[in-house]
Amino acid sequence: MEFHRWVHVVVLIMACISPAIVECKVRKYTFNVVMKNTARLCSSKPIVTVNGQFPGPTLYAREGDNVQVKVVNNVKYNVSIHWHGIRQLRTGWADGPAYITQCPIQTGRSYVYNFTITGQRGTLLWHAHVLWLRVTVHGAIVVLPKRGVPYPFPKPHKEVIVILGEWWKSDTEAVINEALKSGLAPNVSDAHTINGHPGQVSNCPSQGGFTLPVENGKTYMLRIINAALNEELFFKIAGHKLTVVEVDATYVKPFKIDTIVIAPGQTTNVLVTADKSSGKYLVAASPFMDSPIAVDNMTATATLHYSGTLANTQTTLTIPPPKNATAVANNFIESLRSLNSKKYPARVPKTVDHNLFFTVGLGINPCPSCKAGNGSRVVAEINNVTFVMPTTALLQAYFFNISGVFTTDFPANPPFQFNYTGTPPSNLQTSRGTKVYRLRYNSTVQLVLQDTGIIAPENHPIHLHGFNFFAIGKGLGSYNPKKDPKKFNLVDPVERNTIGVPSGGWVAIRFRADNPGIWFMHCHLEVHTTWGLKMAFLVDNGKGPNQSLLPPPSDLPKC
C-alpha cells in the first residue's frame, strides 16, 4: 500500500508540473468533524459539523489546482465527504460516497482526499455522503478560473455564497431510523434555511436571518447552492431580476428571470444589480413539489439591504410561487442553454454506443416487522432494482478483484413494460441487488430517465458522479423512442451533474465515459437514496496509464 501511496502522489505532482498547468497550486485544508450545540427555531441540539461551522467552510481553488483535504473524524458516526461535481479524473478514491468508492472514515481516524481540478471552474458543493449527515455537513466549493482568465460575463463587484438547506428540530438520524423501522416516509423538516438561518419565523421572534448588504448601482454574483436533504426550492428576491450565468459549474447563455428552481445538489450562479434607490428587500426560498407528497411548507427568508437604509425601514416583500408551480419551474429549466462558445464549446456526443432506458420511482416490498406499514415498506428503484449497499466499497472490490461484492448485470432496460405514468402494475414489488452497468472506456452513453407513477409521480433530481452530462431532451408522459429523439437539442443543451426527472415525465442525457472507475448515480433526495434509488457505472480502464484508474492511497479507510 505504501508503494500505491507513492505512485498516487507522484502522478498528482506530475500533473502540477506539466507545461499545460504552469499555475498549478497545492491547496491544503483540514476538516475536523466535530459535534456543536446549535440553536434554531428557539430550540437547540448537538449537530455534526466541520470545524464547528454550519454551513461548513468554503473550499477555494483555481482550475488546475491540486486539492488535499485531511478529514479527521471526531464524532460517533462513520464519516465520508463527497466533492459534488468535481470530476475526479482517475482519482475515484477521492470521490467520497461511502461503500461505493471508499469505506467511511471511522471514529478517531482520518483520510486525505487528494484530487486535481481539471477543466472545471465555477460553483460546486461538498457534503457528507453517509447516513443523513449531509443535513449539516456541507459547504461551498468555489473553483476560480485560471489567473488572467476572465468570466464570460461582466465581472461583479462582489461574490456572495448563498447555501439553501433544511432544519429539523429533532435528530435527523433518529428521524430516518424511525422511518426505516416503520416502513413509512420520514417526517419532513421543520424549516428551510438560507446560509444556516430560517429567517423570520412567527413562533420564534428571536430567530434572526441572513443579511446581504449591497450598494446602489453595483452588481453582485450570488453562488446559490441547494444543500437541502429532500426538497427542491424556488429562489427569488423582491423587486430584482436575476441574470443566470452558470449552473453546476458550467457557463450558460445569460438570461434574466424572476425566480429560479434549484434541486438538492444543484448550483446556480446569478448576477443581481442593486438598481433600486434604497431599502430592504425580501429574499425567499420556498419548496417546489408538483405531486401530492408532503413537504416542509416553511419559506426561508433573508434580506437584501441597501447601504444607507435605516434599520426600521419596512422590507419590500415578495410572494413565493405556489409549491406546485410547475410552469414557473419549467420557465427556468427550459431557458438553460450551454454557452457553447469557441472557448467553452458544448461537446455533445453525436453518436451513441450505449442506449439506456432507466425507470426511476418507488415500489412496495414485504416487511413483516413494519407494523406502521401494515407489513410492507416503501422502497425505491431504478429499472425495478432496489440497490443494496455492500459492506466492502465497490471500487476496492473492483481494483483488488474481490468477488461476491457486486455483479455487472444491471439491466439496460426495465424488466417489464407498462404505462409508466398511467395506471401502475398490480405487483409493486422490486428486486434487490448490488448491480453495476459496465461501460467501455471512452464509449458514449444516451440515458433516458423515466419517472413512474407508482405510489405517486415525483420529480427526481438524479446526480451522476464522475461526469458532467448534457440534458438533450425532456417531456411529459412515457418516452417515445420513435418520436421524441427528433426533438433532441444536440447543439447547445445545458451541461450539468444533477438533473430533475420531471413528475410524470422523462429526461434524456448524454455523456462520454472517459473516466475509469466506479461511479455512483442516485436520486439526490436523501430519502429516495436511503430507500434504494441508486446504481453505479463501472468504466473500464482505457489504453495506457493516462486512461487508467490510479492505485489507492495508503490511508484509504478500511471497512
C-alpha positions in Angstrom: 0.0 0.0 0.0 2.9 2.4 0.7 4.0 1.9 -2.9 0.5 2.7 -4.1 0.5 5.9 -2.0 3.8 7.0 -3.5 2.6 6.4 -7.1 -0.6 8.3 -6.3 1.3 11.3 -5.0 3.9 11.3 -7.8 1.2 11.2 -10.5 -0.7 14.1 -8.9 2.6 16.1 -8.5 3.5 15.4 -12.2 0.1 16.8 -13.2 1.0 20.0 -11.3 4.3 20.5 -13.1 3.2 19.6 -16.6 3.7 22.6 -19.1 -0.1 22.8 -19.6 -0.7 23.6 -15.9 2.0 26.1 -15.1 -0.1 27.9 -12.5 -1.0 24.7 -10.5 -1.0 25.2 -6.8 -1.4 22.7 -4.0 -4.3 23.8 -1.6 -4.4 22.1 1.7 -7.4 22.0 4.1 -8.1 20.3 7.4 -11.8 19.4 8.0 -12.3 18.4 11.7 -15.7 16.7 12.0 -17.0 17.7 15.5 -20.3 18.0 17.4 -21.5 21.5 18.0 -24.6 22.6 20.1 -26.6 24.8 17.7 -29.9 26.7 18.3 -32.5 27.3 15.6 -36.3 27.8 15.9 -35.9 28.6 19.6 -34.5 25.1 20.5 -31.0 23.7 20.4 -29.5 20.3 19.7 -26.0 18.9 19.0 -25.2 18.7 15.3 -22.4 17.2 13.3 -20.2 20.0 11.7 -16.9 20.6 10.0 -14.7 22.8 12.1 -17.7 23.8 14.3 -19.3 25.7 11.3 -22.8 25.4 9.9 -22.8 25.6 7.0 -19.2 24.4 6.8 -16.1 26.2 5.5 -15.8 27.2 1.8 -13.2 25.4 -0.2 -11.4 27.8 -2.6 -9.3 26.6 -5.5 -8.4 27.6 -9.1 -8.9 25.4 -12.2 -5.8 23.2 -12.4 -5.1 23.2 -8.7 -4.3 20.1 -6.6 -6.5 20.0 -3.5 -5.7 18.0 -0.4 -8.3 17.8 2.4 -7.5 16.0 5.5 -10.8 14.9 7.1 -10.5 14.0 10.8 -13.5 12.1 12.3 -14.1 13.2 16.0 -17.8 12.1 16.1 -19.5 8.8 16.9 -20.7 8.3 13.3 -18.8 7.0 10.4 -18.0 9.9 8.0 -17.2 10.4 4.3 -17.1 13.6 2.2 -18.2 13.9 -1.4 -16.8 16.7 -3.6 -20.1 17.1 -5.5 -19.5 17.8 -9.2 -15.7 17.5 -9.1 -15.0 15.1 -12.0 -12.2 13.2 -10.1 -10.4 12.2 -13.3 -8.7 8.8 -12.4 -9.0 9.7 -8.7 -12.2 7.8 -7.8 -10.7 7.1 -4.4 -11.3 10.8 -3.5 -14.9 10.9 -4.7 -16.3 10.1 -1.2 -19.6 8.1 -1.3 -19.4 5.5 1.5 -19.2 1.9 0.4 -19.1 2.9 -3.3 -15.5 4.4 -3.7 -14.3 4.1 -0.1 -15.2 2.7 3.2 -16.2 5.5 5.6 -13.7 7.2 8.0 -14.3 5.6 11.4 -14.3 7.4 14.7 -10.8 8.7 15.6 -9.4 8.1 12.1 -8.6 10.5 9.2 -8.2 10.4 5.5 -6.7 12.8 3.0 -8.8 13.4 -0.1 -6.4 14.2 -2.9 -7.5 15.4 -6.3 -6.7 17.8 -9.1 -9.4 20.1 -10.6 -9.1 19.6 -14.4 -11.1 21.6 -17.0 -13.7 22.9 -14.5 -14.4 26.3 -12.9 -17.5 27.6 -11.1 -19.6 26.8 -8.0 -20.0 23.3 -6.6 -20.5 21.9 -3.1 -19.1 19.3 -0.7 -21.2 17.3 1.6 -21.2 14.2 3.8 -22.1 11.0 1.8 -23.1 8.6 4.5 -26.3 8.2 6.6 -28.2 11.6 6.7 -25.2 13.6 7.9 -25.2 15.9 4.9 -28.1 17.8 6.5 -25.5 19.8 8.5 -22.2 18.6 7.0 -22.0 20.6 3.8 -20.3 23.7 2.3 -19.4 25.5 -0.9 -16.7 24.8 -3.4 -15.5 27.8 -5.4 -13.3 27.0 -8.3 -12.0 30.2 -9.8 -10.8 30.4 -13.4 -7.0 30.2 -14.1 -5.2 33.5 -13.3 -5.8 36.0 -16.1 -8.8 34.2 -17.5 -12.0 36.4 -17.2 -15.5 35.4 -16.6 -17.5 35.3 -19.9 -19.8 38.0 -18.4 -19.2 41.4 -16.7 -17.1 41.0 -13.6 -19.3 41.5 -10.5 -18.4 44.0 -7.7 -18.6 41.2 -5.2 -19.4 37.5 -4.9 -21.6 36.0 -2.2 -22.2 32.4 -1.3 -25.9 31.5 -0.7 -26.5 28.0 0.7 -30.1 26.7 0.9 -30.8 24.0 3.4 -33.3 22.3 5.7 -33.5 22.1 9.5 -35.1 19.5 11.8 -35.7 20.3 15.5 -35.1 16.6 16.2 -32.0 14.4 15.5 -32.1 13.6 11.8 -30.5 10.1 12.3 -33.4 9.3 14.7 -35.9 10.6 12.0 -34.7 8.3 9.3 -34.1 5.3 11.6 -37.7 5.6 12.8 -39.0 5.8 9.2 -37.0 2.7 8.2 -38.4 0.8 11.2 -41.9 1.8 10.4 -41.6 1.3 6.6 -43.2 4.7 6.0 -41.9 8.1 4.9 -39.8 10.2 7.4 -41.1 13.4 8.9 -40.5 16.5 6.8 -38.1 19.2 8.1 -39.3 22.0 10.4 -37.8 24.9 8.4 -35.8 25.8 5.3 -32.6 27.8 5.7 -30.6 30.4 3.9 -26.9 30.3 5.0 -28.0 28.3 8.0 -30.8 30.6 9.1 -34.6 30.2 8.6 -35.2 34.0 8.8 -38.3 35.4 10.4 -40.4 32.7 12.0 -43.7 33.6 13.6 -43.5 31.3 16.7 -39.8 32.3 17.3 -39.4 36.1 17.2 -35.8 36.0 18.3 -34.8 34.0 15.2 -32.5 36.1 13.0 -31.8 35.8 9.3 -29.0 36.3 6.8 -28.5 39.8 5.5 -26.9 40.6 2.1 -25.5 44.2 2.1 -25.5 45.9 -1.3 -24.5 49.3 -2.7 -26.7 51.1 -5.2 -25.6 50.6 -8.8 -23.2 47.7 -8.1 -23.7 44.1 -9.5 -23.3 41.1 -7.2 -22.8 37.4 -8.1 -24.7 35.0 -5.9 -23.3 31.5 -5.9 -26.5 29.6 -4.9 -26.3 26.1 -3.7 -29.1 23.7 -2.7 -27.7 21.6 0.2 -31.2 20.5 1.4 -31.8 16.8 2.0 -35.1 16.3 0.4 -36.5 19.4 -1.2 -36.3 21.4 -4.4 -36.6 25.1 -3.8 -37.7 28.2 -5.6 -35.4 31.3 -5.0 -36.3 34.9 -5.7 -35.6 38.4 -4.5 -38.3 41.0 -4.2 -38.1 43.7 -6.9 -34.9 42.4 -8.5 -34.3 40.3 -11.7 -31.7 37.5 -11.6 -29.3 37.1 -14.5 -28.4 33.4 -14.7 -24.8 32.8 -15.9 -23.9 29.3 -14.7 -25.3 26.1 -13.4 -23.4 23.1 -11.9 -20.1 24.9 -12.6 -20.7 25.3 -16.4 -21.4 28.6 -18.1 -24.8 29.1 -19.7 -26.1 31.7 -22.2 -27.1 34.5 -19.8 -30.8 35.2 -19.3 -32.9 37.3 -16.9 -35.6 35.7 -14.8 -37.6 36.5 -11.6 -37.4 33.0 -10.0 -35.0 30.1 -10.2 -35.7 26.5 -9.2 -32.8 24.5 -7.7 -32.8 20.8 -6.7 -30.6 19.3 -3.9 -27.1 19.0 -5.2 -27.5 21.7 -7.9 -25.8 25.1 -8.0 -26.7 28.3 -9.9 -24.8 31.5 -10.3 -26.8 34.6 -10.8 -26.0 38.3 -11.2 -28.1 40.8 -9.2 -27.7 44.5 -9.9 -28.7 46.8 -7.0 -30.7 49.1 -9.2 -33.3 50.4 -6.6 -32.8 53.7 -4.8 -32.6 52.2 -1.4 -34.4 50.0 1.0 -34.7 46.4 2.3 -35.9 43.6 0.0 -37.0 40.1 1.0 -35.0 37.1 -0.3 -37.2 33.9 -0.3 -36.5 30.2 -0.6 -39.7 28.1 -0.8 -40.5 24.5 -1.7 -41.3 23.2 -5.2 -43.3 20.0 -5.2 -45.9 19.3 -8.0 -47.1 15.9 -6.7 -49.4 15.1 -3.8 -46.4 14.4 -1.4 -45.8 16.1 1.9 -43.2 18.8 2.0 -42.0 21.4 4.6 -44.1 24.4 3.7 -41.9 26.9 5.5 -40.3 29.7 3.4 -36.8 30.6 4.4 -36.2 34.4 4.3 -33.2 36.7 4.2 -32.8 40.4 3.4 -31.1 42.3 0.6 -30.1 45.5 2.4 -29.0 48.7 0.5 -26.3 50.7 2.3 -27.7 53.8 4.0 -31.1 52.2 4.6 -32.4 52.7 8.2 -32.8 49.6 10.2 -36.5 50.3 10.9 -37.3 50.7 7.2 -40.1 48.3 6.1 -39.0 45.4 4.0 -40.4 45.1 0.5 -42.0 41.7 0.4 -42.4 39.1 -2.4 -44.8 36.3 -2.7 -43.2 32.9 -3.3 -44.7 30.8 -6.1 -47.2 28.2 -5.1 -45.4 24.9 -4.2 -46.9 23.2 -7.3 -45.9 26.0 -9.7 -44.6 23.6 -12.5 -44.8 26.4 -15.1 -42.5 28.6 -13.0 -40.0 25.8 -12.7 -40.2 24.9 -16.4 -39.7 28.6 -17.4 -36.3 28.4 -15.7 -35.3 24.9 -16.7 -36.2 25.4 -20.4 -34.3 28.7 -20.6 -31.0 26.9 -19.8 -28.6 26.5 -22.7 -24.8 25.8 -22.8 -22.7 28.9 -23.6 -21.3 26.8 -26.5 -18.7 29.5 -27.4 -15.3 28.9 -29.1 -13.6 29.0 -25.7 -16.4 26.9 -23.9 -17.8 24.5 -26.5 -20.6 22.1 -25.8 -19.1 18.7 -26.8 -22.3 16.8 -27.1 -21.7 13.1 -28.2 -23.2 12.9 -31.7 -23.1 9.1 -31.8 -24.3 6.6 -29.1 -22.7 3.3 -28.1 -25.0 2.5 -25.1 -28.7 3.4 -25.5 -30.1 3.0 -22.0 -33.6 3.4 -20.6 -33.9 3.6 -16.8 -37.2 3.9 -14.9 -36.9 5.7 -11.6 -39.6 5.6 -8.9 -41.0 3.8 -5.9 -42.2 0.4 -5.0 -43.6 -1.6 -2.1 -41.9 -4.7 -0.6 -42.9 -7.0 2.2 -41.7 -6.1 5.7 -43.2 -8.3 8.4 -41.7 -6.2 11.2 -43.1 -2.9 9.7 -46.2 -2.6 11.9 -47.0 1.0 10.9 -46.8 0.0 7.2 -49.1 -3.0 7.7 -46.3 -5.5 6.9 -44.9 -3.5 4.0 -42.3 -0.9 3.4 -41.8 1.8 0.8 -38.7 1.2 -1.4 -37.2 3.0 -4.4 -35.8 1.5 -7.6 -34.1 2.0 -10.9 -35.3 -0.5 -13.6 -37.1 -2.3 -10.8 -33.8 -2.9 -8.9 -33.6 -1.6 -5.3 -29.9 -1.2 -4.7 -28.4 -3.0 -1.7 -25.4 -1.2 -0.2 -22.4 -3.5 0.1 -20.2 -3.8 3.2 -17.0 -3.6 1.0 -16.5 -0.5 -1.2 -17.3 -1.3 -4.8 -14.2 0.5 -6.1 -12.0 -1.6 -3.7 -13.7 -4.8 -4.8 -13.2 -3.9 -8.5 -9.5 -2.8 -8.1 -8.5 -5.7 -5.9 -10.7 -8.2 -7.8 -12.7 -9.2 -4.7 -15.5 -11.4 -5.8 -19.1 -11.6 -4.4 -19.4 -7.8 -3.7 -21.3 -6.8 -6.9 -22.5 -8.1 -10.2 -22.3 -6.4 -13.7 -25.8 -7.3 -14.8 -27.7 -4.1 -14.2 -30.5 -4.1 -16.8 -30.2 -1.6 -19.7 -34.0 -1.5 -19.9 -36.9 -2.1 -17.5 -37.5 -5.9 -17.0 -41.2 -5.3 -17.8 -43.0 -2.5 -19.7 -46.2 -0.7 -18.6 -47.7 2.7 -19.0 -45.1 4.3 -16.7 -47.1 7.4 -16.0 -50.6 5.9 -16.1 -52.2 3.0 -14.2 -49.4 1.2 -12.2 -49.0 -2.6 -12.5 -50.7 -4.8 -9.9 -47.4 -6.1 -8.5 -45.4 -3.2 -6.9 -42.6 -5.3 -5.6 -39.0 -4.7 -6.7 -35.9 -7.0 -6.9 -32.9 -6.3 -4.7 -29.3 -6.4 -5.7 -25.8 -4.7 -5.8 -25.6 -4.4 -9.6 -23.5 -2.1 -11.8 -23.6 -1.4 -15.5 -20.3 -1.8 -17.3 -19.1 0.8 -19.9 -16.0 0.6 -22.2 -13.6 3.5 -21.7 -14.5 6.4 -24.0 -17.8 4.9 -25.1 -20.8 7.2 -25.4 -24.0 6.9 -23.5 -27.5 8.1 -24.0 -29.6 7.5 -21.0 -33.4 8.2 -20.8 -34.6 8.5 -17.2 -38.3 7.9 -16.9 -40.4 8.7 -13.8 -43.0 6.2 -12.9 -46.4 6.9 -11.3 -46.1 4.0 -8.8 -47.4 5.4 -5.4 -47.0 9.0 -6.9 -45.3 10.6 -9.8 -42.4 12.8 -8.5 -39.6 15.0 -9.7 -36.3 13.1 -9.0 -33.1 15.1 -9.1 -30.6 12.4 -10.4 -26.9 13.0 -9.7 -24.1 11.2 -11.7 -20.7 11.1 -10.0 -17.5 11.4 -12.1 -19.1 13.0 -15.1 -20.9 16.0 -16.5 -23.7 15.2 -19.0 -25.8 17.1 -21.5 -29.6 17.3 -21.0 -30.7 16.8 -24.6 -34.5 16.5 -24.1 -37.4 16.2 -21.7 -41.1 15.6 -21.9 -44.3 14.5 -20.1 -45.8 11.0 -20.2 -43.9 7.9 -21.3 -40.9 8.4 -23.6 -41.5 7.6 -27.2 -38.2 6.3 -28.8 -39.5 6.9 -32.3 -40.9 10.5 -32.0 -39.1 12.1 -29.0 -35.4 11.9 -30.3 -36.5 14.1 -33.3 -36.8 17.0 -30.8 -33.5 16.5 -29.0 -31.1 19.5 -28.8 -27.7 18.3 -29.8 -26.3 21.8 -30.4 -26.3 23.8 -27.1 -28.1 21.6 -24.4 -27.3 22.6 -20.8 -24.4 20.7 -19.2 -25.0 19.5 -15.6 -24.1 16.9 -13.0 -27.6 16.8 -11.4 -30.8 16.8 -13.4 -34.5 16.8 -12.4 -36.6 13.9 -13.9 -40.0 15.7 -14.2 -43.0 14.4 -12.4 -44.8 12.0 -14.7 -42.2 12.6 -17.4 -38.7 11.8 -18.7 -35.4 13.4 -19.3 -32.7 12.3 -21.8 -28.9 12.9 -21.1 -25.7 12.0 -23.0 -22.1 11.7 -21.7 -18.8 10.2 -22.7 -17.4 7.5 -20.4 -13.9 9.0 -20.3 -13.2 8.5 -16.6 -12.2 5.0 -15.4 -13.6 3.7 -12.1 -16.9 3.1 -10.4 -19.3 6.0 -10.4 -22.4 6.3 -8.3 -25.7 7.5 -9.8 -28.6 8.2 -7.4 -31.5 10.4 -6.6 -30.3 13.4 -4.5 -33.5 13.3 -2.4 -31.8 11.6 0.6 -35.0 9.7 1.4 -35.0 8.1 -2.0 -31.3 7.2 -1.9 -31.9 5.6 1.5 -34.8 3.6 0.0 -32.6 2.3 -2.8 -32.9 4.7 -5.8 -29.3 4.3 -6.8 -26.9 2.3 -9.0 -23.3 2.5 -10.3 -21.5 2.6 -13.6 -18.2 0.6 -13.9 -16.0 2.3 -16.5 -13.1 0.1 -17.7 -9.6 1.4 -18.0 -8.6 2.6 -21.4 -5.2 2.1 -23.1 -2.1 3.1 -21.1 -1.6 4.8 -17.8 -3.3 8.1 -18.6 -6.5 6.3 -19.2 -6.3 4.1 -16.1 -7.6 4.4 -12.5 -4.8 5.4 -10.2 -3.9 2.9 -7.4 -5.5 3.7 -4.0 -3.6 5.8 -1.4 -2.2 4.0 1.7 -4.6 5.8 4.1 -7.7 4.7 2.3 -10.2 3.8 5.1 -10.8 0.2 5.9 -14.3 -1.3 6.4 
